Amino acid sequence: METLNVLGKFSGKRLENIPVIQHNNLFKRVRENFHLELFLRGGHMLFSPYYTVLRGESFPELAGFLAQNEEFMDSLKDFIIGTLFIYSAVIEENASYLASEQDVLISRLRYRDHGRFEVKFYSHYQDELLNSYNDKIYLGRAFIDLKKFDKEHLGLHELFHSLLEQNAKIQERAVHKLRYFDDYKKPYLDEIDYLVKELNAEALERIKLIPRNDLKSTPTVTLIESIDNLLLLQNLMIELKDFTIEFENKLRLAEETNYVKYQFKFSKDLTNGIEYLSKLYYLISHKVSRYSLL
């Protein structure tokens, strides 16, 4: 019930800290097919775009919340979509899974602390959503703070901290899920652990050199330095991703099916992060160049 208690503190009122964004057709389709998933009473409950319960058993507190909070829930949807548009490349990177009218986006909210949520995103086909729910495709994750929309340093702290967290999880799960853990530990798991920690340490230093908030008034020389720092971090991420995919392929060949799905999610998060840095690179480069096709 903690999730409902946190969301209920907004008293059903629309979130007012969301920027007005004119979305393209892809993002419009994502919004129209947006399915919310909340962790309530020890399980995940899935809601349609109109907040009817599709998976899980409703209960009086939930029914009352949904009846009184439709306006708030619509704004929560806009908050998440806006975050994906500005501070992520999850939608762009996974456009092939979201392009059809039958493709739905599942947004799984998990409460962290102080109004902050981690949101995991999945895609599924509308006609198969209920009968084969476990076949959904993992797309990536993002983080939201309902008290403020804007993210300091372009949300990069969250990105790299999340990779550090996920590394810790795949290291722990490897001990319990891999059949031949000792065969993989030194050549792969230890190397991934080293590369992730090296990346995070470098990122902490480089992020300090990237503007904290408004890029519009940032001097050109600072923007140019930011581009250099983004490219360096991206190169480190590509190195880590290539090694991770090599490990993932080896796991598939060895039929380590109980573990490989966790490694896949980690690889997917890396891919999304790399694409987000590319997105920032092009946006800042266009501003620096003062050249526009439009």
C-alpha positions in Angstrom: 0.0 0.0 0.0 3.0 2.3 0.3 2.8 3.1 -3.5 -0.9 4.2 -3.2 -0.1 6.2 -0.1 2.7 8.1 -1.9 0.5 8.8 -5.0 -2.4 9.7 -2.8 -0.5 12.6 -1.2 -1.1 14.5 -4.4 -4.8 14.6 -3.6 -6.0 13.7 -7.1 -4.7 17.0 -8.5 -2.8 17.2 -11.8 1.0 17.4 -11.5 1.8 21.0 -12.5 5.6 20.6 -13.1 5.4 18.9 -16.5 6.7 20.9 -19.5 4.3 21.3 -22.5 5.7 19.1 -25.3 4.5 18.7 -28.8 5.1 15.0 -29.4 5.6 13.2 -32.7 3.4 10.3 -33.8 5.6 7.6 -32.1 5.3 9.3 -28.7 1.6 10.0 -29.3 1.0 6.3 -30.0 3.0 5.3 -26.9 0.8 7.5 -24.8 -2.4 6.2 -26.2 -1.2 2.6 -25.5 0.3 3.3 -22.1 -0.4 0.5 -19.6 0.6 1.2 -15.9 1.8 -1.5 -13.6 2.0 -1.0 -9.8 3.4 -3.2 -7.1 0.6 -3.6 -4.6 -0.1 -6.1 -1.9 3.0 -8.1 -2.8 2.3 -8.4 -6.5 2.2 -6.5 -9.8 -1.1 -5.2 -10.9 -1.6 -4.1 -14.5 -4.0 -1.3 -15.6 -5.3 -0.3 -19.0 -4.8 3.2 -20.5 -8.2 4.0 -18.8 -7.1 2.5 -15.4 -9.2 -0.6 -15.4 -7.5 -3.6 -13.7 -6.3 -6.1 -16.3 -4.1 -8.3 -14.0 -4.4 -8.8 -10.3 -7.4 -8.5 -7.9 -8.8 -5.1 -7.1 -9.6 -4.1 -3.6 -11.7 -1.3 -2.0 -8.7 1.1 -1.4 -7.5 0.8 -4.9 -11.0 1.2 -6.4 -11.5 4.4 -4.4 -8.1 5.7 -5.4 -8.7 5.1 -9.1 -12.2 6.7 -8.9 -10.8 9.9 -7.4 -7.5 10.3 -9.2 -8.1 10.0 -12.9 -6.8 13.6 -13.5 -3.7 12.9 -11.4 -3.1 9.6 -13.2 -3.3 11.2 -16.6 -0.7 13.7 -15.5 1.5 10.9 -14.1 1.4 9.3 -17.6 2.4 12.7 -19.1 5.2 13.0 -16.6 6.6 9.6 -17.5 6.3 10.2 -21.3 7.9 13.6 -20.9 10.8 12.1 -19.0 11.4 9.5 -21.7 11.3 12.3 -24.4 13.8 14.6 -22.7 16.0 12.4 -20.5 16.1 9.1 -22.2 16.4 7.3 -25.5 14.3 4.2 -24.5 11.5 5.0 -26.9 13.7 5.9 -29.9 16.0 2.9 -29.3 13.0 0.5 -29.2 10.8 2.1 -31.8 10.5 -1.2 -33.7 8.6 -2.7 -30.7 6.3 0.3 -30.4 5.5 1.3 -34.0 2.4 -0.8 -34.5 -1.1 0.1 -33.3 -1.1 -3.2 -31.5 2.1 -2.5 -29.6 1.6 -1.4 -26.0 4.0 0.1 -23.5 3.9 -1.3 -20.0 5.4 1.0 -17.4 6.1 -0.7 -14.1 6.5 1.7 -11.2 8.4 0.7 -8.1 8.6 3.1 -5.3 12.1 4.0 -4.1 11.9 6.9 -1.6 10.7 10.5 -1.1 8.5 10.6 -4.1 11.1 8.9 -6.3 10.2 5.9 -8.5 12.1 3.5 -10.7 10.1 2.8 -13.9 10.8 -0.3 -16.0 9.4 -0.4 -19.5 8.2 -3.4 -21.4 6.5 -3.9 -24.7 3.8 -6.4 -25.6 1.3 -7.1 -28.4 -2.3 -6.0 -27.5 -4.0 -9.3 -28.5 -1.6 -11.4 -26.5 -1.3 -9.2 -23.5 -3.4 -11.2 -21.1 -2.9 -14.7 -22.4 0.9 -14.6 -22.6 1.9 -11.7 -20.3 5.2 -13.3 -19.4 6.3 -12.9 -23.0 6.6 -9.2 -22.7 9.9 -7.6 -24.0 12.1 -5.6 -21.7 12.9 -2.1 -23.2 14.7 -0.3 -20.4 14.3 1.8 -17.3 14.1 5.4 -16.1 13.8 7.3 -12.8 11.2 9.9 -11.9 10.9 12.3 -8.9 7.3 13.5 -8.8 8.3 16.6 -6.8 10.4 17.9 -9.7 10.6 17.2 -13.4 14.0 18.8 -14.3 17.1 16.6 -13.7 20.5 18.0 -12.7 23.4 17.3 -15.1 20.9 15.9 -17.7 20.0 13.0 -15.4 23.5 11.4 -16.0 24.0 10.7 -12.3 21.0 8.4 -12.3 22.1 6.7 -15.4 25.5 5.7 -14.2 24.4 5.0 -10.6 21.8 2.6 -12.1 24.4 0.7 -14.0 26.4 0.3 -10.8 23.3 -1.0 -9.0 22.5 -3.4 -11.9 26.1 -4.7 -11.9 25.8 -5.6 -8.2 22.6 -7.5 -8.9 23.9 -9.5 -11.8 27.0 -10.3 -9.8 24.9 -11.6 -6.9 22.4 -13.5 -9.1 25.3 -15.2 -11.0 26.3 -17.0 -7.8 22.8 -18.5 -7.5 21.7 -18.8 -11.1 24.7 -20.0 -13.1 25.3 -23.7 -13.2 29.0 -23.3 -13.8 29.8 -20.1 -11.9 33.5 -20.7 -11.5 33.9 -21.0 -15.3 32.5 -17.5 -15.8 33.7 -15.6 -12.7 37.2 -14.6 -13.6 37.1 -14.2 -17.4 33.7 -12.4 -17.5 32.0 -11.5 -14.3 35.1 -10.0 -12.7 36.0 -8.1 -15.8 32.4 -6.7 -16.1 32.6 -5.6 -12.4 35.9 -3.9 -13.1 34.7 -2.1 -16.2 31.5 -0.9 -14.6 33.3 0.5 -11.6 35.9 2.2 -13.8 33.1 3.7 -15.9 31.2 5.0 -12.8 34.4 6.5 -11.3 35.1 8.3 -14.6 31.5 9.4 -15.0 31.5 11.0 -11.5 34.4 13.2 -12.5 33.2 14.0 -16.0 29.6 14.8 -15.0 31.0 17.6 -12.7 32.1 19.3 -15.9 28.7 19.2 -17.6 26.3 22.1 -16.9 24.2 21.5 -13.8 20.9 22.8 -15.1 20.1 25.2 -18.0 22.0 24.5 -21.2 20.4 27.5 -23.0 22.6 30.1 -21.2 25.7 27.9 -21.0 28.8 29.4 -22.7 29.8 27.7 -26.0 33.2 26.7 -24.7 31.5 24.8 -21.9 29.2 23.1 -24.3 32.1 22.0 -26.5 33.8 20.5 -23.4 30.6 18.7 -22.5 30.5 17.1 -25.9 34.1 15.8 -25.4 33.1 14.4 -22.0 30.0 12.7 -23.4 32.0 11.1 -26.2 34.6 9.8 -23.8 31.9 8.2 -21.5 30.1 6.8 -24.5 33.3 5.1 -25.7 33.7 3.5 -22.3 30.1 2.3 -22.4 30.5 0.8 -25.8 33.6 -1.1 -24.6 31.6 -2.5 -21.7 28.6 -3.3 -23.9 30.7 -5.2 -26.4 32.2 -7.3 -23.7 28.8 -7.8 -22.0 27.2 -9.0 -25.3 30.2 -11.4 -25.8 29.4 -12.9 -22.4 25.7 -13.0 -23.1 26.3 -14.9 -26.3 28.4 -17.4 -24.5 25.7 -17.9 -21.9 23.1 -18.6 -24.6 25.4 -21.2 -26.3 25.8 -22.9 -22.9 22.0 -22.7 -22.3 22.4 -20.8 -19.0 18.7 -19.9 -19.3 18.2 -19.2 -15.6 20.7 -16.3 -15.7 21.0 -15.0 -19.3 17.8 -12.8 -19.0 19.4 -10.7 -16.3 22.5 -10.2 -18.4 20.2 -9.2 -21.3 18.5 -6.5 -19.3 21.9 -5.1 -18.3 23.0 -5.1 -21.9 19.8 -3.3 -22.8 20.3 -0.7 -20.2 23.8 -0.1 -21.6 22.5 0.2 -25.1 19.8 2.8 -24.0 22.5 4.7 -22.2 24.7 4.9 -25.2 21.8 6.1 -27.3 20.9 8.7 -24.8 24.5 10.1 -24.9 24.3 10.2 -28.7 21.0 12.1 -28.4 22.6 14.7 -26.1 25.7 14.9 -28.4 23.6 15.8 -31.4 21.4 18.3 -29.5 24.4 20.1 -28.0 26.3 19.9 -31.3 23.5 21.6 -33.2 23.4 24.4 -30.6 27.2 24.9 -30.7 27.3 24.9 -34.5 24.4 27.5 -34.7 23.3 25.7 -37.8 19.8 24.3 -38.3 18.0 22.6 -41.1 14.7 24.0 -39.8 
